[in-house]
């Protein structure tokens, strides 16, 4: 593993969101499912673990034997545990889930009223990015056993992905009712209310969440969302600062996400210097990410120094001269600075590295326009 203060060995991977260190496949699913900051809240607590979803007891199927012609509780549980373990390995390694899908489908066919099997099938469909089928299985699991707070959270998150906000609100409300001490359930429901512009309900839930857990960084971040929409930028900035300060150092992906959002708010509040200071708190490795570099470049642009913006990408290019994307952003900012000779050098490098690079023609056109 690379030391924390060293860039990664393949910086070009950072231009592929799926390969960035804070955008692993399951975090991506989480962000897609829950949206914005709440994606960092909860979904990472599920599926990739060698146990069943909390609140779902596979050893207690319905009295009629889970719909099976013959019911053998120990055999059913063993089959489900084996399928869960197989799927966990698939999810961790990022492998094809078709064998897991087939195995779980066989269990569901044999025990159609086995709620835990439906839940596992939903997770496999979710891994396959089939949100409709995942939601249907979560829904069937909840029809069989409605007292599953964690499954309600998952169903609500899939409903969010399907833009079925009313259904998401229903599931999150059920989760709060089933687990009165759950901070995550309140955060999910608060975000659903924010999506519905029911700010007062969202605020109440966020206050409850912070009463239960004053260190909840996600609650502060959602408060920042609420105040940003109300254009109370100073208050929102204060909430994001709290979110950053309450995020454990082990959750670097979350720290990066919050810091970038904080910098964006500071720029919006015409504080580019402060935004730049905040971005500089990230590690050197994190500051080689193209999005973070662009955030810093925008700060320099607001400060009237596009040449400094270009220098950020040139420093990255010096370390990784084969990454044409760094050269492209450096050329862009050199054109903004009026330094056309240096911009042309970057453009020539891009042409040598990747003659079909997206945006190359635009950079050449911009350079010609500046010359006229």
C-alpha positions in Angstrom: 0.0 0.0 0.0 1.3 3.5 -0.9 2.1 5.8 2.0 -0.6 8.4 2.7 1.6 11.3 1.6 2.6 9.7 -1.8 0.6 9.8 -5.0 -0.7 6.6 -6.4 1.4 4.7 -9.0 -1.3 5.0 -11.7 -2.6 8.6 -11.6 -4.3 8.1 -14.9 -6.8 5.8 -13.2 -8.0 8.8 -11.3 -9.7 10.0 -14.5 -11.9 6.9 -14.2 -14.3 7.5 -11.3 -14.7 3.8 -10.7 -10.9 3.6 -10.0 -10.5 6.5 -7.7 -9.6 5.5 -4.1 -12.7 7.0 -2.7 -15.0 5.7 -5.4 -14.9 1.9 -5.0 -17.8 0.0 -6.5 -19.8 -0.2 -3.3 -19.3 3.4 -2.4 -20.4 4.4 -5.9 -23.5 2.3 -5.4 -24.1 4.1 -2.1 -23.7 7.5 -3.6 -26.1 6.6 -6.4 -28.6 5.1 -4.1 -28.8 7.8 -1.4 -27.4 10.8 -3.2 -25.0 13.5 -2.0 -23.6 13.3 1.4 -26.0 10.6 2.7 -24.3 8.2 0.4 -21.4 8.3 2.8 -23.8 7.7 5.7 -25.0 4.2 5.5 -25.0 1.7 2.6 -21.4 0.7 3.3 -22.8 -1.0 6.5 -24.6 -3.6 4.4 -24.0 -6.3 1.9 -20.2 -6.8 2.1 -20.2 -8.8 5.3 -20.4 -12.4 6.2 -23.7 -12.1 8.1 -27.3 -11.4 7.4 -28.8 -8.0 7.3 -29.6 -6.8 10.8 -33.2 -7.2 11.7 -33.6 -10.2 9.4 -33.5 -13.5 11.2 -33.0 -16.3 8.6 -33.6 -18.9 11.3 -37.2 -17.7 11.7 -39.1 -18.2 8.5 -42.9 -18.0 8.3 -44.8 -20.7 10.2 -45.9 -22.4 6.9 -42.3 -23.3 6.2 -41.3 -20.5 3.9 -43.6 -21.8 1.2 -41.6 -25.0 0.7 -43.2 -28.3 0.0 -41.0 -29.7 2.7 -39.2 -27.5 5.3 -35.8 -28.3 6.8 -34.8 -25.2 8.8 -31.2 -26.3 9.2 -30.8 -27.1 5.5 -32.4 -23.8 4.4 -30.2 -21.9 6.8 -27.0 -23.7 5.6 -27.9 -23.0 1.9 -28.5 -19.4 2.6 -25.3 -18.9 4.6 -23.3 -20.6 1.9 -24.8 -18.3 -0.8 -24.2 -15.3 1.4 -20.5 -16.2 1.8 -20.1 -16.8 -1.9 -21.6 -13.5 -2.7 -19.5 -11.7 -0.1 -16.4 -12.9 -1.9 -17.8 -11.9 -5.3 -18.6 -8.4 -4.0 -15.2 -7.9 -2.3 -13.3 -9.0 -5.4 -15.6 -7.3 -7.9 -16.2 -10.5 -9.8 -19.2 -11.6 -11.9 -22.2 -12.3 -9.7 -24.0 -14.7 -12.1 -23.1 -17.8 -10.1 -24.2 -16.1 -6.9 -27.4 -15.0 -8.6 -28.2 -18.5 -9.8 -27.5 -20.0 -6.3 -29.8 -17.5 -4.5 -32.5 -17.8 -7.1 -32.6 -21.6 -6.5 -33.0 -21.0 -2.8 -35.9 -18.5 -3.4 -37.6 -21.0 -5.8 -37.4 -23.7 -3.1 -38.4 -21.3 -0.3 -40.4 -18.5 -1.9 -41.6 -17.2 1.5 -38.1 -17.0 3.1 -37.7 -13.3 3.8 -33.9 -13.5 4.3 -33.5 -15.2 0.9 -35.4 -12.5 -0.8 -33.2 -9.9 0.9 -30.0 -11.6 -0.3 -31.4 -11.9 -3.8 -32.2 -8.2 -3.7 -28.5 -7.5 -2.8 -27.3 -9.6 -5.7 -29.5 -7.7 -8.1 -28.3 -4.5 -6.6 -24.7 -5.5 -7.2 -25.8 -6.2 -10.8 -27.1 -2.6 -10.9 -30.7 -3.8 -11.6 -32.5 -1.5 -9.2 -36.0 -2.4 -10.3 -35.4 -6.1 -9.5 -33.6 -5.3 -6.3 -36.5 -3.1 -5.1 -39.0 -5.8 -6.0 -37.1 -8.4 -3.9 -36.7 -6.0 -0.9 -40.4 -5.3 -1.1 -41.3 -9.0 -1.1 -39.0 -9.5 1.9 -40.7 -6.8 3.8 -44.1 -8.1 2.9 -43.0 -11.4 4.4 -41.5 -9.8 7.5 -42.3 -6.0 7.8 -40.3 -5.6 11.0 -36.9 -5.3 9.3 -35.5 -1.9 9.9 -32.3 -2.4 8.0 -34.1 -3.8 5.0 -36.5 -0.8 5.0 -33.4 1.4 4.8 -32.1 -0.6 1.8 -35.5 -0.5 0.1 -35.8 3.2 0.6 -32.3 3.8 -0.8 -33.2 1.8 -3.9 -36.4 3.7 -4.2 -34.3 6.9 -4.1 -32.3 5.6 -7.0 -35.6 4.9 -8.9 -36.8 8.4 -8.1 -39.7 7.0 -6.1 -39.3 9.5 -3.3 -42.7 8.8 -1.7 -41.8 5.1 -1.4 -38.4 6.0 0.0 -40.1 8.2 2.6 -42.4 5.4 3.6 -39.5 2.9 4.0 -37.4 5.4 6.0 -40.3 6.3 8.2 -40.9 2.6 8.9 -37.2 2.2 9.8 -37.3 5.1 12.3 -40.4 3.6 13.9 -38.8 0.2 14.1 -35.5 1.4 15.6 -36.1 4.6 17.6 -32.4 4.8 18.5 -31.2 4.7 14.8 -29.3 7.8 13.7 -28.9 6.4 10.2 -32.6 6.0 9.7 -33.2 9.6 10.7 -30.5 10.8 8.3 -32.1 8.8 5.5 -35.5 10.2 6.2 -34.2 13.7 6.6 -32.6 13.5 3.2 -35.8 12.3 1.7 -37.6 15.2 3.2 -35.0 17.5 1.8 -35.6 16.1 -1.6 -39.3 16.9 -1.1 -38.4 20.4 0.1 -40.0 19.7 3.5 -37.2 21.5 5.3 -38.9 21.7 8.7 -39.4 18.0 8.9 -35.8 17.5 7.8 -34.5 19.9 10.4 -36.4 18.2 13.2 -34.9 14.8 12.2 -31.4 16.2 12.0 -31.7 17.7 15.4 -32.8 14.4 16.8 -29.9 12.6 15.0 -27.4 15.0 16.6 -29.1 14.6 20.0 -28.5 10.9 19.7 -25.0 11.3 18.2 -23.4 14.7 18.5 -20.4 13.4 16.4 -22.5 12.5 13.3 -20.6 14.2 10.5 -23.3 13.3 8.0 -26.0 15.2 10.0 -23.8 18.3 9.9 -23.3 17.8 6.2 -27.1 17.4 5.6 -27.6 20.6 7.6 -25.2 22.3 5.2 -27.3 21.1 2.3 -30.4 22.6 3.9 -28.8 26.0 4.6 -27.2 26.1 1.2 -30.6 25.7 -0.5 -31.8 28.6 1.7 -28.8 30.6 0.5 -27.5 30.9 4.1 -24.0 30.3 3.0 -22.2 31.3 6.2 -24.3 28.9 8.2 -23.8 26.2 5.6 -20.1 26.7 5.6 -20.0 26.4 9.4 -21.9 23.1 9.2 -19.5 21.7 6.7 -16.5 22.7 8.8 -18.2 20.7 11.6 -18.7 17.8 9.3 -15.0 17.7 8.3 -13.9 18.0 11.9 -16.1 15.2 13.1 -15.1 12.8 10.3 -12.6 10.1 11.4 -9.3 10.2 9.6 -9.9 6.6 8.6 -12.7 7.8 6.4 -10.5 9.7 3.9 -13.0 9.5 1.1 -15.5 11.3 3.2 -13.0 13.9 4.2 -12.2 14.6 0.6 -15.8 14.8 -0.4 -16.7 17.2 2.4 -13.5 19.3 1.8 -14.4 19.7 -1.9 -17.9 20.7 -1.0 -16.6 23.2 1.6 -14.3 24.7 -1.0 -17.1 25.1 -3.5 -19.3 26.9 -0.9 -16.4 29.2 0.0 -15.9 30.0 -3.7 -19.6 30.7 -4.0 -19.2 33.0 -1.0 -16.3 34.8 -2.7 -13.7 33.4 -0.4 -11.3 31.7 -2.9 -8.3 32.1 -0.6 -10.0 30.3 2.3 -11.2 27.6 -0.2 -7.6 27.1 -1.3 -6.4 26.8 2.3 -9.0 24.1 3.0 -8.1 22.1 -0.1 -4.4 22.3 0.9 -5.3 20.3 4.1 -5.7 17.2 1.9 -2.8 14.9 1.5 -0.4 15.2 -1.4 -1.9 12.0 -2.9 -5.4 13.4 -2.7 -4.3 16.6 -4.3 -3.1 14.8 -7.4 -6.7 13.8 -8.1 -7.9 15.8 -11.2 -11.1 17.0 -9.5 -9.2 18.3 -6.5 -6.6 20.0 -8.8 -9.4 21.6 -10.7 -11.0 22.9 -7.5 -7.7 24.5 -6.6 -7.3 25.9 -10.1 -10.7 27.6 -9.9 -9.6 29.2 -6.7 -6.5 30.6 -8.4 -8.6 31.8 -11.3 -10.9 33.7 -8.9 -7.7 35.2 -7.4 -6.8 36.4 -10.9 -3.9 34.0 -11.4 -4.7 31.4 -14.1 -0.9 30.8 -14.5 -0.9 29.4 -10.9 -3.8 27.2 -11.9 -1.8 25.9 -14.8 1.2 25.3 -12.6 -0.8 22.9 -10.5 -1.4 20.6 -13.4 2.2 21.1 -14.7 3.5 19.9 -11.3 1.4 16.8 -11.6 2.5 16.4 -15.3 6.2 16.6 -14.2 5.6 13.7 -11.9 3.6 11.7 -14.4 4.6 12.8 -17.9 2.6 10.1 -19.7 -0.8 11.4 -18.3 -2.1 13.5 -21.2 -5.1 14.7 -19.1 -2.8 16.7 -16.9 -1.3 18.4 -20.0 -4.8 19.2 -21.3 -5.8 21.0 -18.1 -2.4 22.8 -18.0 -3.0 23.9 -21.6 -6.5 25.1 -20.8 -5.2 27.3 -18.0 -2.1 28.5 -19.9 -4.5 29.7 -22.7 -6.5 31.6 -20.0 -3.3 33.2 -18.8 -2.4 34.2 -22.3 0.8 32.1 -22.3 0.2 30.6 -25.7 3.8 29.3 -26.2 3.5 27.1 -23.2 0.0 26.1 -24.1 1.2 25.0 -27.5 3.9 22.8 -25.9 1.3 21.1 -23.8 -0.9 20.6 -26.9 2.0 19.1 -28.8 2.6 16.7 -25.9 -1.1 15.7 -25.9 -0.9 15.0 -29.6 2.1 12.7 -29.1 0.5 10.9 -26.1 -3.0 10.5 -27.6 -3.7 12.0 -31.0 -7.4 11.3 -30.5 -7.6 12.8 -27.0 -11.1 14.4 -26.3 -10.9 18.2 -26.3 -7.6 18.4 -28.3 -9.2 20.1 -31.2 -10.9 22.6 -28.9 -7.6 23.5 -27.3 -6.0 24.1 -30.7 -9.0 26.2 -31.7 -8.8 28.3 -28.5 -5.1 28.9 -29.1 -5.7 30.1 -32.6 -8.5 32.5 -31.5 -6.2 34.0 -28.8 -3.5 34.6 -31.4 -5.8 36.7 -33.6 
